[in-house]
């Protein structure tokens, strides 16, 4: 019998030295993006217009900055709130 697959558990460990984690708080017009990025002393926070392409550009910029700081970002993890009411 094959082992039971549990989709709630990660198949790979979270390597904080090479993983960027971004959280997005969404409203209809503005999105707030907070992150932890390898090599950053600060936890970046940015408010953007509600536009997926803007978020991708921002995440790529933060990744480039991490690389310039001498860190390799092999994985980016994104979490977001599912509804505009915060739940």
PDB file of N, CA, C and O in Angstrom, chain B, residues numbered from 101:
ATOM      1  N   UNK B 101       0.844  -1.181   0.000  1.00  0.00           N
ATOM      2  CA  UNK B 101       0.000   0.000   0.000  1.00  0.00           C
ATOM      3  C   UNK B 101       0.888   1.242   0.000  1.00  0.00           C
ATOM      4  O   UNK B 101       1.808   1.331   0.812  1.00  0.00           O
ATOM      5  N   UNK B 102       0.627   2.230  -0.917  1.00  0.00           N
ATOM      6  CA  UNK B 102       1.450   3.442  -0.957  1.00  0.00           C
ATOM      7  C   UNK B 102       1.230   4.284   0.289  1.00  0.00           C
ATOM      8  O   UNK B 102       0.154   4.247   0.888  1.00  0.00           O
ATOM      9  N   UNK B 103       2.256   5.049   0.683  1.00  0.00           N
ATOM     10  CA  UNK B 103       2.099   5.902   1.873  1.00  0.00           C
ATOM     11  C   UNK B 103       1.028   6.957   1.641  1.00  0.00           C
ATOM     12  O   UNK B 103       0.790   7.380   0.510  1.00  0.00           O
ATOM     13  N   UNK B 104       0.389   7.374   2.723  1.00  0.00           N
ATOM     14  CA  UNK B 104      -0.648   8.399   2.670  1.00  0.00           C
ATOM     15  C   UNK B 104      -0.012   9.752   2.369  1.00  0.00           C
ATOM     16  O   UNK B 104       0.972  10.127   3.006  1.00  0.00           O
ATOM     17  N   UNK B 105      -0.561  10.487   1.405  1.00  0.00           N
ATOM     18  CA  UNK B 105      -0.072  11.821   1.063  1.00  0.00           C
ATOM     19  C   UNK B 105      -0.860  12.862   1.833  1.00  0.00           C
ATOM     20  O   UNK B 105      -2.086  12.911   1.732  1.00  0.00           O
ATOM     21  N   UNK B 106      -0.181  13.684   2.590  1.00  0.00           N
ATOM     22  CA  UNK B 106      -0.813  14.753   3.358  1.00  0.00           C
ATOM     23  C   UNK B 106      -0.392  16.092   2.749  1.00  0.00           C
ATOM     24  O   UNK B 106       0.736  16.539   2.958  1.00  0.00           O
ATOM     25  N   UNK B 107      -1.295  16.736   1.995  1.00  0.00           N
ATOM     26  CA  UNK B 107      -0.979  17.979   1.292  1.00  0.00           C
ATOM     27  C   UNK B 107      -0.732  19.146   2.245  1.00  0.00           C
ATOM     28  O   UNK B 107      -0.232  20.187   1.818  1.00  0.00           O
ATOM     29  N   UNK B 108      -1.068  18.997   3.514  1.00  0.00           N
ATOM     30  CA  UNK B 108      -0.847  20.086   4.469  1.00  0.00           C
ATOM     31  C   UNK B 108       0.587  20.128   4.976  1.00  0.00           C
ATOM     32  O   UNK B 108       0.965  21.070   5.673  1.00  0.00           O
ATOM     33  N   UNK B 109       1.391  19.126   4.639  1.00  0.00           N
ATOM     34  CA  UNK B 109       2.781  19.071   5.090  1.00  0.00           C
ATOM     35  C   UNK B 109       3.716  19.280   3.912  1.00  0.00           C
ATOM     36  O   UNK B 109       3.514  18.732   2.828  1.00  0.00           O
ATOM     37  N   UNK B 110       4.725  20.072   4.145  1.00  0.00           N
ATOM     38  CA  UNK B 110       5.705  20.364   3.103  1.00  0.00           C
ATOM     39  C   UNK B 110       6.551  19.135   2.811  1.00  0.00           C
ATOM     40  O   UNK B 110       6.912  18.389   3.722  1.00  0.00           O
ATOM     41  N   UNK B 111       6.865  18.928   1.541  1.00  0.00           N
ATOM     42  CA  UNK B 111       7.734  17.823   1.159  1.00  0.00           C
ATOM     43  C   UNK B 111       9.208  18.198   1.305  1.00  0.00           C
ATOM     44  O   UNK B 111      10.078  17.328   1.273  1.00  0.00           O
ATOM     45  N   UNK B 112       9.487  19.485   1.464  1.00  0.00           N
ATOM     46  CA  UNK B 112      10.856  19.953   1.633  1.00  0.00           C
ATOM     47  C   UNK B 112      10.919  20.882   2.841  1.00  0.00           C
ATOM     48  O   UNK B 112       9.988  21.639   3.113  1.00  0.00           O
ATOM     49  N   UNK B 113      12.025  20.808   3.550  1.00  0.00           N
ATOM     50  CA  UNK B 113      12.209  21.678   4.714  1.00  0.00           C
ATOM     51  C   UNK B 113      12.364  23.126   4.267  1.00  0.00           C
ATOM     52  O   UNK B 113      12.839  23.392   3.163  1.00  0.00           O
ATOM     53  N   UNK B 114      11.969  24.046   5.111  1.00  0.00           N
ATOM     54  CA  UNK B 114      12.117  25.471   4.820  1.00  0.00           C
ATOM     55  C   UNK B 114      13.525  25.888   5.204  1.00  0.00           C
ATOM     56  O   UNK B 114      13.851  25.987   6.386  1.00  0.00           O
ATOM     57  N   UNK B 115      14.353  26.131   4.206  1.00  0.00           N
ATOM     58  CA  UNK B 115      15.724  26.584   4.421  1.00  0.00           C
ATOM     59  C   UNK B 115      15.716  28.104   4.451  1.00  0.00           C
ATOM     60  O   UNK B 115      15.652  28.750   3.405  1.00  0.00           O
ATOM     61  N   UNK B 116      15.781  28.678   5.650  1.00  0.00           N
ATOM     62  CA  UNK B 116      15.662  30.125   5.801  1.00  0.00           C
ATOM     63  C   UNK B 116      16.802  30.890   5.150  1.00  0.00           C
ATOM     64  O   UNK B 116      16.653  32.073   4.844  1.00  0.00           O
ATOM     65  N   UNK B 117      17.949  30.231   4.931  1.00  0.00           N
ATOM     66  CA  UNK B 117      19.079  30.910   4.309  1.00  0.00           C
ATOM     67  C   UNK B 117      18.927  31.067   2.805  1.00  0.00           C
ATOM     68  O   UNK B 117      19.662  31.839   2.190  1.00  0.00           O
ATOM     69  N   UNK B 118      17.977  30.341   2.195  1.00  0.00           N
ATOM     70  CA  UNK B 118      17.806  30.442   0.740  1.00  0.00           C
ATOM     71  C   UNK B 118      16.341  30.567   0.325  1.00  0.00           C
ATOM     72  O   UNK B 118      16.009  30.389  -0.847  1.00  0.00           O
ATOM     73  N   UNK B 119      15.459  30.876   1.292  1.00  0.00           N
ATOM     74  CA  UNK B 119      14.036  31.002   1.000  1.00  0.00           C
ATOM     75  C   UNK B 119      13.552  32.403   1.346  1.00  0.00           C
ATOM     76  O   UNK B 119      13.773  32.893   2.454  1.00  0.00           O
ATOM     77  N   UNK B 120      12.901  33.031   0.401  1.00  0.00           N
ATOM     78  CA  UNK B 120      12.261  34.315   0.621  1.00  0.00           C
ATOM     79  C   UNK B 120      10.780  34.038   0.902  1.00  0.00           C
ATOM     80  O   UNK B 120      10.142  33.273   0.178  1.00  0.00           O
ATOM     81  N   UNK B 121      10.237  34.657   1.949  1.00  0.00           N
ATOM     82  CA  UNK B 121       8.840  34.456   2.324  1.00  0.00           C
ATOM     83  C   UNK B 121       8.128  35.796   2.245  1.00  0.00           C
ATOM     84  O   UNK B 121       8.529  36.758   2.899  1.00  0.00           O
ATOM     85  N   UNK B 122       7.062  35.858   1.435  1.00  0.00           N
ATOM     86  CA  UNK B 122       6.295  37.096   1.268  1.00  0.00           C
ATOM     87  C   UNK B 122       4.851  36.866   1.688  1.00  0.00           C
ATOM     88  O   UNK B 122       4.278  35.808   1.427  1.00  0.00           O
ATOM     89  N   UNK B 123       4.275  37.858   2.336  1.00  0.00           N
ATOM     90  CA  UNK B 123       2.876  37.831   2.767  1.00  0.00           C
ATOM     91  C   UNK B 123       2.164  39.013   2.131  1.00  0.00           C
ATOM     92  O   UNK B 123       2.679  40.131   2.136  1.00  0.00           O
ATOM     93  N   UNK B 124       0.984  38.767   1.585  1.00  0.00           N
ATOM     94  CA  UNK B 124       0.249  39.823   0.890  1.00  0.00           C
ATOM     95  C   UNK B 124      -1.098  40.039   1.564  1.00  0.00           C
ATOM     96  O   UNK B 124      -1.900  39.114   1.690  1.00  0.00           O
ATOM     97  N   UNK B 125      -1.334  41.273   1.994  1.00  0.00           N
ATOM     98  CA  UNK B 125      -2.637  41.681   2.520  1.00  0.00           C
ATOM     99  C   UNK B 125      -3.339  42.408   1.382  1.00  0.00           C
ATOM    100  O   UNK B 125      -2.836  43.418   0.890  1.00  0.00           O
ATOM    101  N   UNK B 126      -4.492  41.908   0.959  1.00  0.00           N
ATOM    102  CA  UNK B 126      -5.143  42.408  -0.252  1.00  0.00           C
ATOM    103  C   UNK B 126      -6.408  43.204   0.049  1.00  0.00           C
ATOM    104  O   UNK B 126      -7.210  42.831   0.906  1.00  0.00           O
ATOM    105  N   UNK B 127      -6.565  44.303  -0.673  1.00  0.00           N
ATOM    106  CA  UNK B 127      -7.838  45.015  -0.715  1.00  0.00           C
ATOM    107  C   UNK B 127      -8.157  45.215  -2.193  1.00  0.00           C
ATOM    108  O   UNK B 127      -7.396  44.772  -3.053  1.00  0.00           O
ATOM    109  N   UNK B 128      -9.248  45.863  -2.491  1.00  0.00           N
ATOM    110  CA  UNK B 128      -9.626  46.023  -3.894  1.00  0.00           C
ATOM    111  C   UNK B 128      -8.665  46.919  -4.665  1.00  0.00           C
ATOM    112  O   UNK B 128      -8.442  46.700  -5.856  1.00  0.00           O
ATOM    113  N   UNK B 129      -8.092  47.926  -4.004  1.00  0.00           N
ATOM    114  CA  UNK B 129      -7.245  48.875  -4.733  1.00  0.00           C
ATOM    115  C   UNK B 129      -5.769  48.809  -4.356  1.00  0.00           C
ATOM    116  O   UNK B 129      -4.922  49.147  -5.183  1.00  0.00           O
ATOM    117  N   UNK B 130      -5.432  48.389  -3.147  1.00  0.00           N
ATOM    118  CA  UNK B 130      -4.045  48.367  -2.678  1.00  0.00           C
ATOM    119  C   UNK B 130      -3.710  47.001  -2.084  1.00  0.00           C
ATOM    120  O   UNK B 130      -4.560  46.333  -1.495  1.00  0.00           O
ATOM    121  N   UNK B 131      -2.453  46.606  -2.253  1.00  0.00           N
ATOM    122  CA  UNK B 131      -1.945  45.390  -1.630  1.00  0.00           C
ATOM    123  C   UNK B 131      -0.715  45.763  -0.813  1.00  0.00           C
ATOM    124  O   UNK B 131       0.133  46.535  -1.262  1.00  0.00           O
ATOM    125  N   UNK B 132      -0.628  45.207   0.390  1.00  0.00           N
ATOM    126  CA  UNK B 132       0.521  45.421   1.264  1.00  0.00           C
ATOM    127  C   UNK B 132       1.339  44.135   1.259  1.00  0.00           C
ATOM    128  O   UNK B 132       0.821  43.065   1.577  1.00  0.00           O
ATOM    129  N   UNK B 133       2.627  44.240   0.895  1.00  0.00           N
ATOM    130  CA  UNK B 133       3.485  43.072   0.810  1.00  0.00           C
ATOM    131  C   UNK B 133       4.592  43.212   1.852  1.00  0.00           C
ATOM    132  O   UNK B 133       5.323  44.203   1.865  1.00  0.00           O
ATOM    133  N   UNK B 134       4.706  42.215   2.721  1.00  0.00           N
ATOM    134  CA  UNK B 134       5.774  42.150   3.718  1.00  0.00           C
ATOM    135  C   UNK B 134       6.571  40.883   3.437  1.00  0.00           C
ATOM    136  O   UNK B 134       6.030  39.909   2.914  1.00  0.00           O
ATOM    137  N   UNK B 135       7.861  40.894   3.786  1.00  0.00           N
ATOM    138  CA  UNK B 135       8.675  39.732   3.447  1.00  0.00           C
ATOM    139  C   UNK B 135       9.841  39.553   4.403  1.00  0.00           C
ATOM    140  O   UNK B 135      10.241  40.480   5.107  1.00  0.00           O
ATOM    141  N   UNK B 136      10.369  38.351   4.410  1.00  0.00           N
ATOM    142  CA  UNK B 136      11.695  38.068   4.953  1.00  0.00           C
ATOM    143  C   UNK B 136      12.518  37.605   3.768  1.00  0.00           C
ATOM    144  O   UNK B 136      12.110  36.714   3.023  1.00  0.00           O
ATOM    145  N   UNK B 137      13.673  38.213   3.603  1.00  0.00           N
ATOM    146  CA  UNK B 137      14.516  37.938   2.440  1.00  0.00           C
ATOM    147  C   UNK B 137      15.924  37.630   2.939  1.00  0.00           C
ATOM    148  O   UNK B 137      16.475  38.398   3.728  1.00  0.00           O
ATOM    149  N   UNK B 138      16.520  36.515   2.493  1.00  0.00           N
ATOM    150  CA  UNK B 138      17.882  36.196   2.914  1.00  0.00           C
ATOM    151  C   UNK B 138      18.844  37.337   2.588  1.00  0.00           C
ATOM    152  O   UNK B 138      18.829  37.880   1.483  1.00  0.00           O
ATOM    153  N   UNK B 139      19.680  37.692   3.566  1.00  0.00           N
ATOM    154  CA  UNK B 139      20.660  38.753   3.351  1.00  0.00           C
ATOM    155  C   UNK B 139      20.167  40.141   3.702  1.00  0.00           C
ATOM    156  O   UNK B 139      20.953  41.088   3.695  1.00  0.00           O
ATOM    157  N   UNK B 140      18.879  40.292   4.013  1.00  0.00           N
ATOM    158  CA  UNK B 140      18.330  41.597   4.379  1.00  0.00           C
ATOM    159  C   UNK B 140      18.379  41.758   5.896  1.00  0.00           C
ATOM    160  O   UNK B 140      17.990  40.854   6.635  1.00  0.00           O
ATOM    161  N   UNK B 141      18.854  42.900   6.351  1.00  0.00           N
ATOM    162  CA  UNK B 141      18.814  43.218   7.780  1.00  0.00           C
ATOM    163  C   UNK B 141      17.396  43.600   8.192  1.00  0.00           C
ATOM    164  O   UNK B 141      16.972  43.351   9.321  1.00  0.00           O
ATOM    165  N   UNK B 142      16.675  44.208   7.256  1.00  0.00           N
ATOM    166  CA  UNK B 142      15.314  44.667   7.524  1.00  0.00           C
ATOM    167  C   UNK B 142      14.305  43.658   6.969  1.00  0.00           C
ATOM    168  O   UNK B 142      14.654  42.786   6.174  1.00  0.00           O
ATOM    169  N   UNK B 143      13.069  43.792   7.397  1.00  0.00           N
ATOM    170  CA  UNK B 143      11.967  43.036   6.800  1.00  0.00           C
ATOM    171  C   UNK B 143      11.231  44.006   5.888  1.00  0.00           C
ATOM    172  O   UNK B 143      10.507  44.876   6.372  1.00  0.00           O
ATOM    173  N   UNK B 144      11.403  43.872   4.576  1.00  0.00           N
ATOM    174  CA  UNK B 144      10.813  44.858   3.665  1.00  0.00           C
ATOM    175  C   UNK B 144       9.289  44.865   3.703  1.00  0.00           C
ATOM    176  O   UNK B 144       8.650  43.832   3.901  1.00  0.00           O
ATOM    177  N   UNK B 145       8.732  46.037   3.512  1.00  0.00           N
ATOM    178  CA  UNK B 145       7.287  46.252   3.512  1.00  0.00           C
ATOM    179  C   UNK B 145       6.986  47.261   2.414  1.00  0.00           C
ATOM    180  O   UNK B 145       7.606  48.323   2.352  1.00  0.00           O
ATOM    181  N   UNK B 146       6.031  46.928   1.545  1.00  0.00           N
ATOM    182  CA  UNK B 146       5.734  47.796   0.409  1.00  0.00           C
ATOM    183  C   UNK B 146       4.244  47.766   0.119  1.00  0.00           C
ATOM    184  O   UNK B 146       3.628  46.700   0.114  1.00  0.00           O
ATOM    185  N   UNK B 147       3.658  48.950  -0.126  1.00  0.00           N
ATOM    186  CA  UNK B 147       2.258  49.043  -0.536  1.00  0.00           C
ATOM    187  C   UNK B 147       2.230  49.292  -2.042  1.00  0.00           C
ATOM    188  O   UNK B 147       2.899  50.197  -2.542  1.00  0.00           O
ATOM    189  N   UNK B 148       1.449  48.482  -2.761  1.00  0.00           N
ATOM    190  CA  UNK B 148       1.349  48.578  -4.212  1.00  0.00           C
ATOM    191  C   UNK B 148      -0.110  48.674  -4.637  1.00  0.00           C
ATOM    192  O   UNK B 148      -1.017  48.333  -3.879  1.00  0.00           O
ATOM    193  N   UNK B 149      -0.319  49.143  -5.860  1.00  0.00           N
ATOM    194  CA  UNK B 149      -1.650  49.045  -6.450  1.00  0.00           C
ATOM    195  C   UNK B 149      -1.959  47.570  -6.663  1.00  0.00           C
ATOM    196  O   UNK B 149      -1.043  46.770  -6.856  1.00  0.00           O
ATOM    197  N   UNK B 150      -3.216  47.203  -6.632  1.00  0.00           N
ATOM    198  CA  UNK B 150      -3.636  45.802  -6.773  1.00  0.00           C
ATOM    199  C   UNK B 150      -3.334  45.311  -8.191  1.00  0.00           C
ATOM    200  O   UNK B 150      -4.164  45.413  -9.094  1.00  0.00           O
ATOM    201  N   UNK B 151      -2.117  44.772  -8.359  1.00  0.00           N
ATOM    202  CA  UNK B 151      -1.673  44.342  -9.682  1.00  0.00           C
ATOM    203  C   UNK B 151      -0.668  43.197  -9.524  1.00  0.00           C
ATOM    204  O   UNK B 151       0.409  43.403  -8.963  1.00  0.00           O
ATOM    205  N   UNK B 152      -0.998  42.001 -10.006  1.00  0.00           N
ATOM    206  CA  UNK B 152      -0.092  40.849  -9.856  1.00  0.00           C
ATOM    207  C   UNK B 152       1.286  41.082 -10.474  1.00  0.00           C
ATOM    208  O   UNK B 152       2.288  40.632  -9.918  1.00  0.00           O
ATOM    209  N   UNK B 153       1.357  41.773 -11.607  1.00  0.00           N
ATOM    210  CA  UNK B 153       2.653  42.021 -12.237  1.00  0.00           C
ATOM    211  C   UNK B 153       3.556  42.887 -11.354  1.00  0.00           C
ATOM    212  O   UNK B 153       4.772  42.694 -11.326  1.00  0.00           O
ATOM    213  N   UNK B 154       2.963  43.833 -10.639  1.00  0.00           N
ATOM    214  CA  UNK B 154       3.736  44.672  -9.718  1.00  0.00           C
ATOM    215  C   UNK B 154       4.333  43.839  -8.592  1.00  0.00           C
ATOM    216  O   UNK B 154       5.473  44.057  -8.182  1.00  0.00           O
ATOM    217  N   UNK B 155       3.554  42.886  -8.100  1.00  0.00           N
ATOM    218  CA  UNK B 155       4.051  42.007  -7.034  1.00  0.00           C
ATOM    219  C   UNK B 155       5.219  41.171  -7.549  1.00  0.00           C
ATOM    220  O   UNK B 155       6.231  41.035  -6.862  1.00  0.00           O
ATOM    221  N   UNK B 156       5.089  40.614  -8.740  1.00  0.00           N
ATOM    222  CA  UNK B 156       6.178  39.809  -9.302  1.00  0.00           C
ATOM    223  C   UNK B 156       7.444  40.651  -9.494  1.00  0.00           C
ATOM    224  O   UNK B 156       8.547  40.190  -9.197  1.00  0.00           O
ATOM    225  N   UNK B 157       7.287  41.873  -9.985  1.00  0.00           N
ATOM    226  CA  UNK B 157       8.454  42.754 -10.158  1.00  0.00           C
ATOM    227  C   UNK B 157       9.126  43.033  -8.813  1.00  0.00           C
ATOM    228  O   UNK B 157      10.353  43.027  -8.709  1.00  0.00           O
ATOM    229  N   UNK B 158       8.303  43.280  -7.780  1.00  0.00           N
ATOM    230  CA  UNK B 158       8.840  43.555  -6.454  1.00  0.00           C
ATOM    231  C   UNK B 158       9.590  42.344  -5.905  1.00  0.00           C
ATOM    232  O   UNK B 158      10.698  42.485  -5.387  1.00  0.00           O
ATOM    233  N   UNK B 159       8.995  41.155  -6.015  1.00  0.00           N
ATOM    234  CA  UNK B 159       9.655  39.950  -5.520  1.00  0.00           C
ATOM    235  C   UNK B 159      10.955  39.691  -6.273  1.00  0.00           C
ATOM    236  O   UNK B 159      11.940  39.265  -5.669  1.00  0.00           O
ATOM    237  N   UNK B 160      10.975  39.938  -7.567  1.00  0.00           N
ATOM    238  CA  UNK B 160      12.207  39.770  -8.357  1.00  0.00           C
ATOM    239  C   UNK B 160      13.264  40.797  -7.933  1.00  0.00           C
ATOM    240  O   UNK B 160      14.452  40.482  -7.871  1.00  0.00           O
ATOM    241  N   UNK B 161      12.825  42.015  -7.645  1.00  0.00           N
ATOM    242  CA  UNK B 161      13.772  43.042  -7.192  1.00  0.00           C
ATOM    243  C   UNK B 161      14.403  42.646  -5.862  1.00  0.00           C
ATOM    244  O   UNK B 161      15.618  42.748  -5.688  1.00  0.00           O
ATOM    245  N   UNK B 162      13.566  42.191  -4.919  1.00  0.00           N
ATOM    246  CA  UNK B 162      14.096  41.759  -3.625  1.00  0.00           C
ATOM    247  C   UNK B 162      15.050  40.576  -3.790  1.00  0.00           C
ATOM    248  O   UNK B 162      16.056  40.486  -3.087  1.00  0.00           O
ATOM    249  N   UNK B 163      14.736  39.674  -4.715  1.00  0.00           N
ATOM    250  CA  UNK B 163      15.621  38.531  -4.983  1.00  0.00           C
ATOM    251  C   UNK B 163      16.960  39.028  -5.519  1.00  0.00           C
ATOM    252  O   UNK B 163      18.010  38.544  -5.097  1.00  0.00           O
ATOM    253  N   UNK B 164      16.937  39.977  -6.433  1.00  0.00           N
ATOM    254  CA  UNK B 164      18.178  40.551  -6.971  1.00  0.00           C
ATOM    255  C   UNK B 164      18.999  41.221  -5.879  1.00  0.00           C
ATOM    256  O   UNK B 164      20.224  41.101  -5.857  1.00  0.00           O
ATOM    257  N   UNK B 165      18.330  41.926  -4.976  1.00  0.00           N
ATOM    258  CA  UNK B 165      19.031  42.569  -3.869  1.00  0.00           C
ATOM    259  C   UNK B 165      19.666  41.539  -2.947  1.00  0.00           C
ATOM    260  O   UNK B 165      20.760  41.766  -2.430  1.00  0.00           O
ATOM    261  N   UNK B 166      18.998  40.414  -2.734  1.00  0.00           N
ATOM    262  CA  UNK B 166      19.569  39.337  -1.916  1.00  0.00           C
ATOM    263  C   UNK B 166      20.818  38.769  -2.587  1.00  0.00           C
ATOM    264  O   UNK B 166      21.818  38.498  -1.922  1.00  0.00           O
ATOM    265  N   UNK B 167      20.754  38.594  -3.893  1.00  0.00           N
ATOM    266  CA  UNK B 167      21.913  38.083  -4.635  1.00  0.00           C
ATOM    267  C   UNK B 167      23.073  39.069  -4.535  1.00  0.00           C
ATOM    268  O   UNK B 167      24.222  38.659  -4.367  1.00  0.00           O
ATOM    269  N   UNK B 168      22.776  40.379  -4.638  1.00  0.00           N
ATOM    270  CA  UNK B 168      23.824  41.395  -4.497  1.00  0.00           C
ATOM    271  C   UNK B 168      24.435  41.376  -3.102  1.00  0.00           C
ATOM    272  O   UNK B 168      25.599  41.737  -2.926  1.00  0.00           O
ATOM    273  N   UNK B 169      23.644  40.952  -2.103  1.00  0.00           N
ATOM    274  CA  UNK B 169      24.144  40.849  -0.728  1.00  0.00           C
ATOM    275  C   UNK B 169      24.892  39.529  -0.501  1.00  0.00           C
ATOM    276  O   UNK B 169      25.341  39.243   0.609  1.00  0.00           O
ATOM    277  N   UNK B 170      25.018  38.734  -1.566  1.00  0.00           N
ATOM    278  CA  UNK B 170      25.775  37.487  -1.458  1.00  0.00           C
ATOM    279  C   UNK B 170      24.951  36.273  -1.065  1.00  0.00           C
ATOM    280  O   UNK B 170      25.511  35.247  -0.680  1.00  0.00           O
ATOM    281  N   UNK B 171      23.637  36.371  -1.155  1.00  0.00           N
ATOM    282  CA  UNK B 171      22.769  35.259  -0.788  1.00  0.00           C
ATOM    283  C   UNK B 171      22.075  34.693  -2.006  1.00  0.00           C
ATOM    284  O   UNK B 171      21.680  35.445  -2.898  1.00  0.00           O
ATOM    285  N   UNK B 172      21.919  33.385  -2.060  1.00  0.00           N
ATOM    286  CA  UNK B 172      21.194  32.728  -3.139  1.00  0.00           C
ATOM    287  C   UNK B 172      19.759  32.485  -2.674  1.00  0.00           C
ATOM    288  O   UNK B 172      19.538  31.928  -1.598  1.00  0.00           O
ATOM    289  N   UNK B 173      18.791  32.899  -3.478  1.00  0.00           N
ATOM    290  CA  UNK B 173      17.384  32.634  -3.174  1.00  0.00           C
ATOM    291  C   UNK B 173      16.930  31.521  -4.118  1.00  0.00           C
ATOM    292  O   UNK B 173      16.744  31.742  -5.315  1.00  0.00           O
ATOM    293  N   UNK B 174      16.755  30.322  -3.560  1.00  0.00           N
ATOM    294  CA  UNK B 174      16.351  29.177  -4.366  1.00  0.00           C
ATOM    295  C   UNK B 174      14.842  28.973  -4.370  1.00  0.00           C
ATOM    296  O   UNK B 174      14.309  28.278  -5.236  1.00  0.00           O
ATOM    297  N   UNK B 175      14.154  29.574  -3.410  1.00  0.00           N
ATOM    298  CA  UNK B 175      12.710  29.362  -3.305  1.00  0.00           C
ATOM    299  C   UNK B 175      12.054  30.631  -2.784  1.00  0.00           C
ATOM    300  O   UNK B 175      12.584  31.306  -1.901  1.00  0.00           O
ATOM    301  N   UNK B 176      10.897  30.942  -3.343  1.00  0.00           N
ATOM    302  CA  UNK B 176      10.074  32.044  -2.845  1.00  0.00           C
ATOM    303  C   UNK B 176       8.719  31.464  -2.463  1.00  0.00           C
ATOM    304  O   UNK B 176       8.076  30.779  -3.258  1.00  0.00           O
ATOM    305  N   UNK B 177       8.302  31.744  -1.251  1.00  0.00           N
ATOM    306  CA  UNK B 177       7.023  31.268  -0.734  1.00  0.00           C
ATOM    307  C   UNK B 177       6.126  32.482  -0.533  1.00  0.00           C
ATOM    308  O   UNK B 177       6.542  33.477   0.061  1.00  0.00           O
ATOM    309  N   UNK B 178       4.893  32.397  -1.029  1.00  0.00           N
ATOM    310  CA  UNK B 178       3.955  33.522  -0.913  1.00  0.00           C
ATOM    311  C   UNK B 178       2.682  33.055  -0.227  1.00  0.00           C
ATOM    312  O   UNK B 178       2.130  32.008  -0.565  1.00  0.00           O
ATOM    313  N   UNK B 179       2.224  33.837   0.738  1.00  0.00           N
ATOM    314  CA  UNK B 179       0.955  33.572   1.399  1.00  0.00           C
ATOM    315  C   UNK B 179       0.106  34.835   1.277  1.00  0.00           C
ATOM    316  O   UNK B 179       0.640  35.944   1.265  1.00  0.00           O
ATOM    317  N   UNK B 180      -1.189  34.674   1.189  1.00  0.00           N
ATOM    318  CA  UNK B 180      -2.072  35.829   1.064  1.00  0.00           C
ATOM    319  C   UNK B 180      -3.380  35.527   1.773  1.00  0.00           C
ATOM    320  O   UNK B 180      -3.748  34.371   1.982  1.00  0.00           O
ATOM    321  N   UNK B 181      -4.074  36.601   2.138  1.00  0.00           N
ATOM    322  CA  UNK B 181      -5.379  36.402   2.746  1.00  0.00           C
ATOM    323  C   UNK B 181      -6.392  36.080   1.645  1.00  0.00           C
ATOM    324  O   UNK B 181      -6.342  36.645   0.552  1.00  0.00           O
ATOM    325  N   UNK B 182      -7.280  35.195   1.943  1.00  0.00           N
ATOM    326  CA  UNK B 182      -8.209  34.705   0.910  1.00  0.00           C
ATOM    327  C   UNK B 182      -9.365  35.666   0.626  1.00  0.00           C
ATOM    328  O   UNK B 182      -9.932  35.633  -0.466  1.00  0.00           O
ATOM    329  N   UNK B 183      -9.717  36.505   1.570  1.00  0.00           N
ATOM    330  CA  UNK B 183     -10.848  37.411   1.362  1.00  0.00           C
ATOM    331  C   UNK B 183     -10.534  38.817   1.810  1.00  0.00           C
ATOM    332  O   UNK B 183      -9.618  39.032   2.605  1.00  0.00           O
ATOM    333  N   UNK B 184     -11.282  39.771   1.308  1.00  0.00           N
ATOM    334  CA  UNK B 184     -11.014  41.169   1.647  1.00  0.00           C
ATOM    335  C   UNK B 184     -11.379  41.504   3.088  1.00  0.00           C
ATOM    336  O   UNK B 184     -11.036  42.583   3.572  1.00  0.00           O
ATOM    337  N   UNK B 185     -12.060  40.610   3.773  1.00  0.00           N
ATOM    338  CA  UNK B 185     -12.436  40.890   5.160  1.00  0.00           C
ATOM    339  C   UNK B 185     -11.380  40.438   6.143  1.00  0.00           C
ATOM    340  O   UNK B 185     -11.587  40.554   7.351  1.00  0.00           O
ATOM    341  N   UNK B 186     -10.241  39.920   5.666  1.00  0.00           N
ATOM    342  CA  UNK B 186      -9.149  39.529   6.544  1.00  0.00           C
ATOM    343  C   UNK B 186      -9.136  38.087   6.963  1.00  0.00           C
ATOM    344  O   UNK B 186      -8.315  37.700   7.795  1.00  0.00           O
ATOM    345  N   UNK B 187     -10.029  37.263   6.409  1.00  0.00           N
ATOM    346  CA  UNK B 187     -10.056  35.853   6.789  1.00  0.00           C
ATOM    347  C   UNK B 187      -9.784  34.988   5.576  1.00  0.00           C
ATOM    348  O   UNK B 187      -9.763  33.762   5.684  1.00  0.00           O
TER     349      UNK B 187
END
